[in-house]
Amino acid sequence: MKTPKLSMSAALVGLALLGMQPAIAQQPGVQLPSYNDTYPVPNAACATFGNLVSCSTGVLDYLANTYPERGFLPPPDPYSFPANEGSLHASIVVTANGGETLYNGDQIAPSEDGFTTNNGGTKNYFFTGDANDPVNNGTLLTGADTPYSWDVGLAALNQKLTFGGAYHQLLIAFDFNNPQGSVSSIPIWSTVTIRDVDGSKPDVVVETQALDPNNVFKDPALFESTKNFATDTLSQLHAGDFAMTTGAICVVSPVVSYPSPDGTSCPTTMGGGYLIITNRASSAVEFINYFPTLDLKGLEASGYDTFSAQVWTGCFGGTDPKNGPAVDGGVVGPCDRGGYGDIFLLAGNAIPDNQTPEPGTLALLGASLLGLIGWRRSAA
């Protein structure tokens, strides 16, 4: 039976760091970009990658500042926020660059610390399970932690998503953290597995996949992962599974965009458009993502207990000794030779009680950073 429709278009919903509880002023009449029953409504900032919807913050900012008649939030840059390590301390870190380990212990337990992706330039890749399992926070991960995934207690995660009298949608932020130029693109593959470690319930797996160029707004509910949560991740992963982040996007209209072919121009032969450099190095988050079909609260209620993420990014295969292990005997690239992106978890839109989000009814994301900015100023 379908759950009630989720209507978020009449209120301003705040983007919050997990664990923060900012006071967001309600602004009636402000229209959020949202998806409807014909999921998803075309949006030049977003595309579907398997079960994942990924949205460029740079393009969202451009749409917000350029097309106010569409009801987007006013400038300046409502979708952007810093991604330096000092800022990441206020979120739940899955992976992060830099020599400093980003602890989750003061944010959530049981969980693992974030994976540290910095390797001193000795590798062109990163993946969870590369002999780099981080330290646990809390004893309740005993039996749930694996050395090839980032693991967190599902109940603890849901508790962090609950504040201000409401439960909030989980968002996954990605930052290139990359000194390369605008042409840079990074291959990435990931799964999130919800597990019942002590029981007999089957794993629930959602997965990123390569973009379908014939249907960039494909319903993420149509993709079914064939991956299993197993120790031998190489036996499951294929070269064609990798999605590709995009360093520069040409925006033709609020509903039409395409990757710049050279990172520097938008050819008229391809439709022209305005060039948006999505790669902001380490200064700001580039992409905000979510799995619309993943009902974390419902899964916890039905007996699941562990949220586990696996991530592979960078260059794999080939003859370069800095590359990661081969996938399908070929080469997955281009390589990430400098940055090794940050991945961290945020709280997004509030979900009303007794309503499970569906792909056709989720609001894109809450875009006001008023509460977040206010918290930073008070903490300074």
Contacts in CASP RR format, 6 or more apart in sequence:
PFRMAT RR
TARGET T0000
AUTHOR 0000-0000-0000
METHOD contacts of the structure
MODEL  1
MKTPKLSMSAALVGLALLGMQPAIAQQPGVQLPSYNDTYPVPNAACATFG
NLVSCSTGVLDYLANTYPERGFLPPPDPYSFPANEGSLHASIVVTANGGE
TLYNGDQIAPSEDGFTTNNGGTKNYFFTGDANDPVNNGTLLTGADTPYSW
DVGLAALNQKLTFGGAYHQLLIAFDFNNPQGSVSSIPIWSTVTIRDVDGS
KPDVVVETQALDPNNVFKDPALFESTKNFATDTLSQLHAGDFAMTTGAIC
VVSPVVSYPSPDGTSCPTTMGGGYLIITNRASSAVEFINYFPTLDLKGLE
ASGYDTFSAQVWTGCFGGTDPKNGPAVDGGVVGPCDRGGYGDIFLLAGNA
IPDNQTPEPGTLALLGASLLGLIGWRRSAA
2 358 0 8 1.000
3 354 0 8 1.000
3 355 0 8 1.000
3 356 0 8 1.000
3 358 0 8 1.000
4 354 0 8 1.000
4 355 0 8 1.000
5 358 0 8 1.000
5 361 0 8 1.000
6 351 0 8 1.000
6 352 0 8 1.000
6 355 0 8 1.000
6 357 0 8 1.000
6 358 0 8 1.000
6 361 0 8 1.000
6 362 0 8 1.000
6 363 0 8 1.000
7 361 0 8 1.000
8 32 0 8 1.000
8 34 0 8 1.000
8 349 0 8 1.000
8 363 0 8 1.000
9 31 0 8 1.000
9 32 0 8 1.000
9 34 0 8 1.000
9 363 0 8 1.000
10 28 0 8 1.000
10 29 0 8 1.000
10 31 0 8 1.000
11 26 0 8 1.000
11 27 0 8 1.000
11 28 0 8 1.000
11 30 0 8 1.000
12 24 0 8 1.000
12 25 0 8 1.000
12 26 0 8 1.000
12 27 0 8 1.000
12 30 0 8 1.000
12 32 0 8 1.000
12 73 0 8 1.000
12 366 0 8 1.000
12 367 0 8 1.000
12 368 0 8 1.000
13 24 0 8 1.000
13 32 0 8 1.000
13 348 0 8 1.000
13 349 0 8 1.000
13 350 0 8 1.000
13 363 0 8 1.000
13 366 0 8 1.000
13 368 0 8 1.000
14 22 0 8 1.000
14 24 0 8 1.000
14 348 0 8 1.000
14 349 0 8 1.000
14 366 0 8 1.000
14 367 0 8 1.000
14 368 0 8 1.000
14 369 0 8 1.000
14 370 0 8 1.000
14 371 0 8 1.000
14 372 0 8 1.000
15 81 0 8 1.000
15 171 0 8 1.000
15 346 0 8 1.000
15 347 0 8 1.000
15 348 0 8 1.000
15 365 0 8 1.000
15 366 0 8 1.000
15 367 0 8 1.000
15 368 0 8 1.000
15 369 0 8 1.000
15 372 0 8 1.000
16 22 0 8 1.000
16 163 0 8 1.000
16 168 0 8 1.000
16 346 0 8 1.000
16 347 0 8 1.000
16 348 0 8 1.000
16 371 0 8 1.000
16 372 0 8 1.000
17 90 0 8 1.000
17 91 0 8 1.000
17 346 0 8 1.000
17 347 0 8 1.000
17 372 0 8 1.000
17 375 0 8 1.000
18 91 0 8 1.000
18 92 0 8 1.000
18 107 0 8 1.000
18 108 0 8 1.000
18 160 0 8 1.000
18 161 0 8 1.000
18 345 0 8 1.000
18 346 0 8 1.000
18 347 0 8 1.000
19 90 0 8 1.000
19 107 0 8 1.000
19 160 0 8 1.000
19 163 0 8 1.000
19 347 0 8 1.000
20 90 0 8 1.000
20 163 0 8 1.000
20 347 0 8 1.000
20 372 0 8 1.000
20 375 0 8 1.000
21 163 0 8 1.000
21 164 0 8 1.000
22 370 0 8 1.000
22 371 0 8 1.000
22 372 0 8 1.000
22 374 0 8 1.000
22 375 0 8 1.000
23 371 0 8 1.000
24 368 0 8 1.000
24 370 0 8 1.000
24 371 0 8 1.000
25 370 0 8 1.000
30 71 0 8 1.000
30 73 0 8 1.000
31 70 0 8 1.000
31 71 0 8 1.000
31 72 0 8 1.000
32 73 0 8 1.000
32 363 0 8 1.000
32 364 0 8 1.000
32 365 0 8 1.000
32 366 0 8 1.000
32 367 0 8 1.000
33 41 0 8 1.000
33 43 0 8 1.000
33 45 0 8 1.000
33 60 0 8 1.000
33 63 0 8 1.000
33 70 0 8 1.000
33 72 0 8 1.000
33 363 0 8 1.000
33 364 0 8 1.000
34 41 0 8 1.000
34 362 0 8 1.000
34 363 0 8 1.000
34 364 0 8 1.000
35 41 0 8 1.000
35 359 0 8 1.000
35 360 0 8 1.000
35 361 0 8 1.000
35 362 0 8 1.000
35 363 0 8 1.000
35 364 0 8 1.000
36 360 0 8 1.000
36 361 0 8 1.000
37 360 0 8 1.000
37 361 0 8 1.000
38 360 0 8 1.000
39 217 0 8 1.000
39 219 0 8 1.000
39 221 0 8 1.000
39 292 0 8 1.000
39 359 0 8 1.000
39 360 0 8 1.000
40 46 0 8 1.000
40 48 0 8 1.000
40 53 0 8 1.000
40 217 0 8 1.000
40 219 0 8 1.000
40 359 0 8 1.000
40 360 0 8 1.000
41 217 0 8 1.000
41 255 0 8 1.000
42 217 0 8 1.000
42 255 0 8 1.000
42 256 0 8 1.000
43 55 0 8 1.000
43 63 0 8 1.000
43 217 0 8 1.000
43 254 0 8 1.000
43 255 0 8 1.000
43 364 0 8 1.000
44 59 0 8 1.000
44 63 0 8 1.000
44 249 0 8 1.000
44 251 0 8 1.000
44 252 0 8 1.000
44 253 0 8 1.000
44 254 0 8 1.000
44 255 0 8 1.000
44 256 0 8 1.000
44 257 0 8 1.000
45 55 0 8 1.000
45 56 0 8 1.000
45 58 0 8 1.000
45 59 0 8 1.000
45 60 0 8 1.000
45 63 0 8 1.000
45 257 0 8 1.000
46 53 0 8 1.000
46 54 0 8 1.000
46 55 0 8 1.000
46 56 0 8 1.000
46 217 0 8 1.000
46 364 0 8 1.000
47 53 0 8 1.000
47 54 0 8 1.000
47 211 0 8 1.000
47 216 0 8 1.000
47 217 0 8 1.000
48 54 0 8 1.000
48 211 0 8 1.000
48 212 0 8 1.000
48 215 0 8 1.000
48 216 0 8 1.000
48 217 0 8 1.000
48 218 0 8 1.000
48 219 0 8 1.000
48 220 0 8 1.000
49 208 0 8 1.000
49 209 0 8 1.000
49 210 0 8 1.000
49 211 0 8 1.000
49 243 0 8 1.000
50 207 0 8 1.000
50 208 0 8 1.000
50 209 0 8 1.000
50 218 0 8 1.000
50 220 0 8 1.000
50 223 0 8 1.000
51 206 0 8 1.000
51 207 0 8 1.000
51 208 0 8 1.000
51 209 0 8 1.000
51 220 0 8 1.000
51 221 0 8 1.000
51 223 0 8 1.000
51 225 0 8 1.000
51 291 0 8 1.000
51 292 0 8 1.000
51 293 0 8 1.000
51 294 0 8 1.000
52 190 0 8 1.000
52 206 0 8 1.000
52 207 0 8 1.000
52 208 0 8 1.000
52 209 0 8 1.000
52 220 0 8 1.000
52 243 0 8 1.000
52 289 0 8 1.000
52 290 0 8 1.000
52 291 0 8 1.000
53 220 0 8 1.000
53 289 0 8 1.000
53 290 0 8 1.000
53 291 0 8 1.000
53 292 0 8 1.000
54 174 0 8 1.000
54 243 0 8 1.000
54 287 0 8 1.000
54 288 0 8 1.000
54 289 0 8 1.000
55 287 0 8 1.000
55 288 0 8 1.000
55 289 0 8 1.000
55 364 0 8 1.000
55 365 0 8 1.000
56 246 0 8 1.000
56 249 0 8 1.000
56 276 0 8 1.000
56 278 0 8 1.000
56 286 0 8 1.000
56 287 0 8 1.000
57 79 0 8 1.000
57 80 0 8 1.000
57 278 0 8 1.000
57 284 0 8 1.000
57 285 0 8 1.000
57 286 0 8 1.000
57 287 0 8 1.000
57 288 0 8 1.000
58 77 0 8 1.000
58 79 0 8 1.000
58 80 0 8 1.000
58 276 0 8 1.000
58 278 0 8 1.000
58 280 0 8 1.000
58 286 0 8 1.000
59 249 0 8 1.000
59 251 0 8 1.000
59 257 0 8 1.000
59 276 0 8 1.000
59 278 0 8 1.000
60 78 0 8 1.000
60 79 0 8 1.000
60 367 0 8 1.000
61 75 0 8 1.000
61 77 0 8 1.000
61 78 0 8 1.000
61 79 0 8 1.000
61 80 0 8 1.000
62 251 0 8 1.000
62 274 0 8 1.000
62 276 0 8 1.000
63 70 0 8 1.000
63 72 0 8 1.000
63 251 0 8 1.000
63 254 0 8 1.000
64 72 0 8 1.000
64 73 0 8 1.000
64 74 0 8 1.000
64 75 0 8 1.000
64 77 0 8 1.000
64 78 0 8 1.000
64 79 0 8 1.000
64 367 0 8 1.000
65 74 0 8 1.000
65 75 0 8 1.000
65 76 0 8 1.000
65 77 0 8 1.000
66 274 0 8 1.000
67 254 0 8 1.000
68 74 0 8 1.000
70 254 0 8 1.000
72 367 0 8 1.000
73 367 0 8 1.000
73 368 0 8 1.000
78 367 0 8 1.000
78 368 0 8 1.000
78 369 0 8 1.000
79 288 0 8 1.000
79 365 0 8 1.000
79 367 0 8 1.000
80 284 0 8 1.000
80 285 0 8 1.000
80 369 0 8 1.000
81 87 0 8 1.000
81 284 0 8 1.000
81 285 0 8 1.000
81 369 0 8 1.000
81 372 0 8 1.000
82 283 0 8 1.000
82 284 0 8 1.000
82 285 0 8 1.000
83 173 0 8 1.000
83 175 0 8 1.000
83 177 0 8 1.000
83 282 0 8 1.000
83 283 0 8 1.000
83 284 0 8 1.000
83 285 0 8 1.000
83 342 0 8 1.000
84 282 0 8 1.000
84 283 0 8 1.000
85 96 0 8 1.000
85 98 0 8 1.000
85 100 0 8 1.000
85 102 0 8 1.000
87 376 0 8 1.000
88 96 0 8 1.000
88 102 0 8 1.000
88 342 0 8 1.000
88 344 0 8 1.000
89 102 0 8 1.000
89 103 0 8 1.000
90 107 0 8 1.000
90 375 0 8 1.000
91 107 0 8 1.000
91 173 0 8 1.000
91 344 0 8 1.000
91 345 0 8 1.000
91 346 0 8 1.000
92 104 0 8 1.000
92 107 0 8 1.000
92 108 0 8 1.000
92 111 0 8 1.000
92 152 0 8 1.000
92 157 0 8 1.000
92 160 0 8 1.000
92 344 0 8 1.000
92 345 0 8 1.000
93 102 0 8 1.000
93 104 0 8 1.000
93 113 0 8 1.000
93 114 0 8 1.000
93 342 0 8 1.000
93 343 0 8 1.000
93 344 0 8 1.000
94 114 0 8 1.000
94 115 0 8 1.000
94 150 0 8 1.000
94 172 0 8 1.000
94 309 0 8 1.000
94 311 0 8 1.000
94 343 0 8 1.000
94 344 0 8 1.000
94 345 0 8 1.000
95 114 0 8 1.000
95 115 0 8 1.000
95 116 0 8 1.000
95 117 0 8 1.000
95 126 0 8 1.000
95 128 0 8 1.000
95 150 0 8 1.000
95 311 0 8 1.000
95 340 0 8 1.000
95 341 0 8 1.000
95 342 0 8 1.000
95 343 0 8 1.000
96 102 0 8 1.000
96 114 0 8 1.000
96 115 0 8 1.000
96 116 0 8 1.000
96 117 0 8 1.000
96 177 0 8 1.000
96 341 0 8 1.000
96 342 0 8 1.000
96 343 0 8 1.000
96 344 0 8 1.000
97 116 0 8 1.000
97 117 0 8 1.000
97 118 0 8 1.000
97 177 0 8 1.000
97 282 0 8 1.000
97 339 0 8 1.000
97 340 0 8 1.000
97 341 0 8 1.000
97 342 0 8 1.000
98 116 0 8 1.000
98 117 0 8 1.000
98 118 0 8 1.000
99 116 0 8 1.000
99 118 0 8 1.000
100 116 0 8 1.000
101 113 0 8 1.000
101 114 0 8 1.000
101 116 0 8 1.000
101 134 0 8 1.000
101 135 0 8 1.000
102 113 0 8 1.000
102 114 0 8 1.000
102 116 0 8 1.000
103 113 0 8 1.000
103 114 0 8 1.000
103 137 0 8 1.000
104 111 0 8 1.000
104 112 0 8 1.000
104 113 0 8 1.000
104 114 0 8 1.000
104 137 0 8 1.000
104 152 0 8 1.000
105 111 0 8 1.000
105 113 0 8 1.000
105 137 0 8 1.000
107 160 0 8 1.000
108 137 0 8 1.000
108 152 0 8 1.000
108 156 0 8 1.000
108 157 0 8 1.000
108 160 0 8 1.000
109 137 0 8 1.000
109 138 0 8 1.000
109 140 0 8 1.000
109 156 0 8 1.000
110 136 0 8 1.000
110 137 0 8 1.000
110 138 0 8 1.000
110 139 0 8 1.000
110 140 0 8 1.000
110 141 0 8 1.000
110 144 0 8 1.000
110 152 0 8 1.000
110 153 0 8 1.000
110 156 0 8 1.000
111 136 0 8 1.000
111 137 0 8 1.000
111 138 0 8 1.000
111 141 0 8 1.000
111 151 0 8 1.000
111 152 0 8 1.000
111 153 0 8 1.000
111 156 0 8 1.000
111 157 0 8 1.000
112 133 0 8 1.000
112 134 0 8 1.000
112 135 0 8 1.000
112 136 0 8 1.000
112 137 0 8 1.000
112 141 0 8 1.000
112 145 0 8 1.000
112 150 0 8 1.000
112 151 0 8 1.000
112 152 0 8 1.000
113 134 0 8 1.000
113 135 0 8 1.000
113 136 0 8 1.000
113 137 0 8 1.000
114 134 0 8 1.000
114 150 0 8 1.000
115 126 0 8 1.000
115 128 0 8 1.000
115 132 0 8 1.000
115 134 0 8 1.000
115 150 0 8 1.000
115 311 0 8 1.000
116 132 0 8 1.000
116 134 0 8 1.000
117 126 0 8 1.000
117 339 0 8 1.000
117 340 0 8 1.000
117 341 0 8 1.000
117 342 0 8 1.000
118 340 0 8 1.000
119 126 0 8 1.000
119 340 0 8 1.000
121 322 0 8 1.000
121 337 0 8 1.000
121 338 0 8 1.000
122 322 0 8 1.000
123 322 0 8 1.000
123 323 0 8 1.000
123 324 0 8 1.000
124 314 0 8 1.000
124 315 0 8 1.000
124 320 0 8 1.000
124 322 0 8 1.000
124 323 0 8 1.000
124 324 0 8 1.000
124 335 0 8 1.000
124 336 0 8 1.000
124 337 0 8 1.000
125 312 0 8 1.000
125 313 0 8 1.000
125 314 0 8 1.000
125 315 0 8 1.000
125 316 0 8 1.000
125 322 0 8 1.000
125 323 0 8 1.000
125 324 0 8 1.000
125 335 0 8 1.000
125 336 0 8 1.000
126 311 0 8 1.000
126 312 0 8 1.000
126 313 0 8 1.000
126 314 0 8 1.000
126 336 0 8 1.000
126 340 0 8 1.000
126 341 0 8 1.000
127 233 0 8 1.000
127 310 0 8 1.000
127 311 0 8 1.000
127 312 0 8 1.000
127 313 0 8 1.000
127 324 0 8 1.000
128 148 0 8 1.000
128 149 0 8 1.000
128 150 0 8 1.000
128 309 0 8 1.000
128 310 0 8 1.000
128 311 0 8 1.000
128 312 0 8 1.000
129 147 0 8 1.000
129 148 0 8 1.000
129 149 0 8 1.000
129 233 0 8 1.000
131 147 0 8 1.000
133 145 0 8 1.000
133 146 0 8 1.000
133 147 0 8 1.000
133 148 0 8 1.000
134 150 0 8 1.000
136 145 0 8 1.000
140 153 0 8 1.000
141 151 0 8 1.000
141 153 0 8 1.000
141 306 0 8 1.000
143 197 0 8 1.000
144 151 0 8 1.000
144 153 0 8 1.000
144 195 0 8 1.000
144 197 0 8 1.000
144 305 0 8 1.000
144 306 0 8 1.000
144 308 0 8 1.000
145 151 0 8 1.000
146 231 0 8 1.000
146 308 0 8 1.000
148 231 0 8 1.000
148 233 0 8 1.000
148 310 0 8 1.000
149 193 0 8 1.000
149 229 0 8 1.000
149 308 0 8 1.000
149 309 0 8 1.000
149 310 0 8 1.000
150 308 0 8 1.000
150 309 0 8 1.000
150 310 0 8 1.000
150 311 0 8 1.000
151 306 0 8 1.000
151 307 0 8 1.000
151 308 0 8 1.000
151 309 0 8 1.000
152 306 0 8 1.000
152 307 0 8 1.000
152 308 0 8 1.000
153 305 0 8 1.000
153 306 0 8 1.000
153 307 0 8 1.000
154 194 0 8 1.000
154 296 0 8 1.000
154 299 0 8 1.000
154 300 0 8 1.000
154 304 0 8 1.000
154 305 0 8 1.000
154 306 0 8 1.000
154 307 0 8 1.000
155 300 0 8 1.000
155 305 0 8 1.000
157 170 0 8 1.000
157 296 0 8 1.000
157 307 0 8 1.000
157 345 0 8 1.000
158 167 0 8 1.000
158 296 0 8 1.000
158 297 0 8 1.000
158 300 0 8 1.000
160 347 0 8 1.000
161 167 0 8 1.000
161 168 0 8 1.000
161 169 0 8 1.000
161 170 0 8 1.000
161 296 0 8 1.000
161 297 0 8 1.000
161 347 0 8 1.000
162 168 0 8 1.000
163 347 0 8 1.000
166 350 0 8 1.000
166 351 0 8 1.000
166 352 0 8 1.000
166 353 0 8 1.000
167 297 0 8 1.000
167 350 0 8 1.000
167 351 0 8 1.000
167 353 0 8 1.000
168 347 0 8 1.000
168 348 0 8 1.000
168 349 0 8 1.000
168 350 0 8 1.000
168 351 0 8 1.000
169 290 0 8 1.000
169 347 0 8 1.000
169 348 0 8 1.000
169 349 0 8 1.000
169 350 0 8 1.000
169 351 0 8 1.000
169 357 0 8 1.000
169 362 0 8 1.000
169 365 0 8 1.000
170 290 0 8 1.000
170 291 0 8 1.000
170 294 0 8 1.000
170 296 0 8 1.000
170 345 0 8 1.000
170 346 0 8 1.000
170 347 0 8 1.000
170 348 0 8 1.000
171 288 0 8 1.000
171 289 0 8 1.000
171 290 0 8 1.000
171 345 0 8 1.000
171 346 0 8 1.000
171 347 0 8 1.000
171 348 0 8 1.000
171 365 0 8 1.000
172 288 0 8 1.000
172 289 0 8 1.000
172 290 0 8 1.000
172 291 0 8 1.000
172 343 0 8 1.000
172 344 0 8 1.000
172 345 0 8 1.000
172 346 0 8 1.000
173 285 0 8 1.000
173 287 0 8 1.000
173 288 0 8 1.000
173 289 0 8 1.000
173 342 0 8 1.000
173 343 0 8 1.000
173 344 0 8 1.000
173 345 0 8 1.000
173 346 0 8 1.000
174 188 0 8 1.000
174 245 0 8 1.000
174 285 0 8 1.000
174 286 0 8 1.000
174 287 0 8 1.000
174 288 0 8 1.000
174 289 0 8 1.000
174 341 0 8 1.000
174 342 0 8 1.000
174 343 0 8 1.000
175 280 0 8 1.000
175 282 0 8 1.000
175 284 0 8 1.000
175 285 0 8 1.000
175 286 0 8 1.000
175 341 0 8 1.000
175 342 0 8 1.000
175 343 0 8 1.000
176 184 0 8 1.000
176 186 0 8 1.000
176 245 0 8 1.000
176 247 0 8 1.000
176 279 0 8 1.000
176 280 0 8 1.000
176 281 0 8 1.000
176 282 0 8 1.000
176 286 0 8 1.000
176 339 0 8 1.000
176 341 0 8 1.000
177 281 0 8 1.000
177 282 0 8 1.000
177 339 0 8 1.000
177 340 0 8 1.000
177 341 0 8 1.000
177 342 0 8 1.000
178 184 0 8 1.000
178 186 0 8 1.000
178 279 0 8 1.000
178 281 0 8 1.000
178 282 0 8 1.000
178 336 0 8 1.000
178 338 0 8 1.000
178 339 0 8 1.000
178 340 0 8 1.000
178 341 0 8 1.000
179 281 0 8 1.000
179 282 0 8 1.000
179 338 0 8 1.000
179 339 0 8 1.000
180 279 0 8 1.000
180 336 0 8 1.000
180 337 0 8 1.000
180 338 0 8 1.000
180 339 0 8 1.000
181 247 0 8 1.000
181 279 0 8 1.000
182 247 0 8 1.000
182 248 0 8 1.000
182 260 0 8 1.000
182 263 0 8 1.000
182 264 0 8 1.000
182 277 0 8 1.000
182 279 0 8 1.000
183 247 0 8 1.000
183 248 0 8 1.000
183 262 0 8 1.000
183 263 0 8 1.000
183 264 0 8 1.000
184 247 0 8 1.000
184 279 0 8 1.000
184 334 0 8 1.000
184 336 0 8 1.000
185 244 0 8 1.000
185 245 0 8 1.000
185 246 0 8 1.000
185 247 0 8 1.000
185 259 0 8 1.000
185 334 0 8 1.000
186 244 0 8 1.000
186 245 0 8 1.000
186 313 0 8 1.000
186 314 0 8 1.000
186 334 0 8 1.000
186 336 0 8 1.000
186 341 0 8 1.000
187 242 0 8 1.000
187 243 0 8 1.000
187 244 0 8 1.000
187 245 0 8 1.000
187 313 0 8 1.000
187 314 0 8 1.000
187 315 0 8 1.000
187 332 0 8 1.000
187 333 0 8 1.000
187 334 0 8 1.000
188 208 0 8 1.000
188 242 0 8 1.000
188 243 0 8 1.000
188 244 0 8 1.000
188 245 0 8 1.000
188 311 0 8 1.000
188 312 0 8 1.000
188 313 0 8 1.000
188 314 0 8 1.000
189 207 0 8 1.000
189 208 0 8 1.000
189 237 0 8 1.000
189 241 0 8 1.000
189 242 0 8 1.000
189 243 0 8 1.000
189 311 0 8 1.000
189 312 0 8 1.000
189 313 0 8 1.000
190 207 0 8 1.000
190 208 0 8 1.000
190 309 0 8 1.000
190 310 0 8 1.000
190 311 0 8 1.000
190 312 0 8 1.000
191 205 0 8 1.000
191 206 0 8 1.000
191 207 0 8 1.000
191 208 0 8 1.000
191 225 0 8 1.000
191 227 0 8 1.000
191 229 0 8 1.000
191 309 0 8 1.000
191 310 0 8 1.000
192 205 0 8 1.000
192 206 0 8 1.000
192 207 0 8 1.000
192 291 0 8 1.000
192 294 0 8 1.000
192 307 0 8 1.000
192 308 0 8 1.000
192 309 0 8 1.000
193 203 0 8 1.000
193 204 0 8 1.000
193 205 0 8 1.000
193 229 0 8 1.000
193 307 0 8 1.000
193 308 0 8 1.000
193 309 0 8 1.000
193 310 0 8 1.000
194 203 0 8 1.000
194 204 0 8 1.000
194 205 0 8 1.000
194 294 0 8 1.000
194 296 0 8 1.000
194 299 0 8 1.000
194 304 0 8 1.000
194 306 0 8 1.000
194 307 0 8 1.000
194 308 0 8 1.000
195 203 0 8 1.000
195 229 0 8 1.000
195 304 0 8 1.000
195 305 0 8 1.000
195 306 0 8 1.000
195 308 0 8 1.000
196 203 0 8 1.000
196 303 0 8 1.000
196 304 0 8 1.000
196 305 0 8 1.000
196 306 0 8 1.000
197 305 0 8 1.000
197 306 0 8 1.000
198 305 0 8 1.000
201 302 0 8 1.000
201 303 0 8 1.000
201 304 0 8 1.000
203 228 0 8 1.000
203 229 0 8 1.000
204 294 0 8 1.000
204 299 0 8 1.000
204 304 0 8 1.000
205 225 0 8 1.000
205 227 0 8 1.000
205 228 0 8 1.000
205 229 0 8 1.000
206 225 0 8 1.000
206 291 0 8 1.000
206 293 0 8 1.000
206 294 0 8 1.000
207 223 0 8 1.000
207 225 0 8 1.000
207 227 0 8 1.000
207 241 0 8 1.000
208 241 0 8 1.000
208 243 0 8 1.000
209 223 0 8 1.000
209 241 0 8 1.000
209 243 0 8 1.000
210 240 0 8 1.000
210 241 0 8 1.000
210 242 0 8 1.000
210 243 0 8 1.000
210 244 0 8 1.000
211 243 0 8 1.000
211 244 0 8 1.000
212 218 0 8 1.000
219 359 0 8 1.000
219 360 0 8 1.000
220 291 0 8 1.000
220 292 0 8 1.000
220 293 0 8 1.000
220 359 0 8 1.000
221 292 0 8 1.000
221 293 0 8 1.000
221 359 0 8 1.000
226 236 0 8 1.000
227 236 0 8 1.000
227 237 0 8 1.000
228 236 0 8 1.000
229 308 0 8 1.000
230 236 0 8 1.000
233 310 0 8 1.000
233 312 0 8 1.000
234 325 0 8 1.000
234 327 0 8 1.000
237 312 0 8 1.000
237 327 0 8 1.000
238 327 0 8 1.000
238 328 0 8 1.000
239 316 0 8 1.000
239 327 0 8 1.000
239 328 0 8 1.000
239 329 0 8 1.000
239 330 0 8 1.000
239 332 0 8 1.000
240 328 0 8 1.000
242 312 0 8 1.000
242 332 0 8 1.000
245 278 0 8 1.000
245 286 0 8 1.000
245 287 0 8 1.000
246 259 0 8 1.000
246 278 0 8 1.000
247 259 0 8 1.000
247 260 0 8 1.000
247 263 0 8 1.000
247 277 0 8 1.000
247 278 0 8 1.000
247 279 0 8 1.000
247 286 0 8 1.000
248 259 0 8 1.000
248 260 0 8 1.000
248 263 0 8 1.000
248 264 0 8 1.000
248 275 0 8 1.000
248 276 0 8 1.000
248 277 0 8 1.000
248 278 0 8 1.000
248 279 0 8 1.000
249 257 0 8 1.000
249 258 0 8 1.000
249 259 0 8 1.000
249 260 0 8 1.000
249 275 0 8 1.000
249 276 0 8 1.000
249 278 0 8 1.000
250 257 0 8 1.000
250 258 0 8 1.000
250 259 0 8 1.000
250 260 0 8 1.000
250 266 0 8 1.000
250 270 0 8 1.000
250 271 0 8 1.000
250 272 0 8 1.000
250 273 0 8 1.000
250 274 0 8 1.000
250 275 0 8 1.000
250 276 0 8 1.000
251 257 0 8 1.000
251 273 0 8 1.000
251 274 0 8 1.000
251 276 0 8 1.000
252 258 0 8 1.000
252 271 0 8 1.000
252 272 0 8 1.000
252 273 0 8 1.000
258 270 0 8 1.000
258 271 0 8 1.000
260 266 0 8 1.000
260 275 0 8 1.000
261 267 0 8 1.000
261 270 0 8 1.000
263 275 0 8 1.000
263 277 0 8 1.000
264 275 0 8 1.000
265 275 0 8 1.000
266 272 0 8 1.000
266 273 0 8 1.000
266 274 0 8 1.000
266 275 0 8 1.000
278 286 0 8 1.000
278 287 0 8 1.000
279 286 0 8 1.000
280 286 0 8 1.000
282 339 0 8 1.000
288 346 0 8 1.000
288 365 0 8 1.000
290 362 0 8 1.000
290 365 0 8 1.000
292 357 0 8 1.000
292 358 0 8 1.000
292 359 0 8 1.000
292 360 0 8 1.000
292 362 0 8 1.000
293 359 0 8 1.000
295 356 0 8 1.000
295 357 0 8 1.000
296 307 0 8 1.000
297 351 0 8 1.000
297 356 0 8 1.000
298 356 0 8 1.000
311 343 0 8 1.000
313 336 0 8 1.000
313 340 0 8 1.000
313 341 0 8 1.000
314 324 0 8 1.000
314 332 0 8 1.000
314 333 0 8 1.000
314 335 0 8 1.000
314 336 0 8 1.000
315 322 0 8 1.000
315 323 0 8 1.000
315 324 0 8 1.000
315 331 0 8 1.000
315 332 0 8 1.000
315 333 0 8 1.000
315 334 0 8 1.000
315 335 0 8 1.000
315 336 0 8 1.000
316 323 0 8 1.000
316 324 0 8 1.000
316 325 0 8 1.000
316 326 0 8 1.000
316 327 0 8 1.000
316 331 0 8 1.000
316 332 0 8 1.000
316 333 0 8 1.000
317 323 0 8 1.000
317 324 0 8 1.000
317 325 0 8 1.000
317 326 0 8 1.000
317 327 0 8 1.000
317 329 0 8 1.000
317 330 0 8 1.000
317 331 0 8 1.000
317 332 0 8 1.000
318 326 0 8 1.000
318 330 0 8 1.000
318 331 0 8 1.000
320 335 0 8 1.000
322 335 0 8 1.000
322 337 0 8 1.000
323 331 0 8 1.000
323 335 0 8 1.000
348 365 0 8 1.000
348 366 0 8 1.000
349 362 0 8 1.000
349 363 0 8 1.000
349 365 0 8 1.000
349 366 0 8 1.000
351 357 0 8 1.000
END
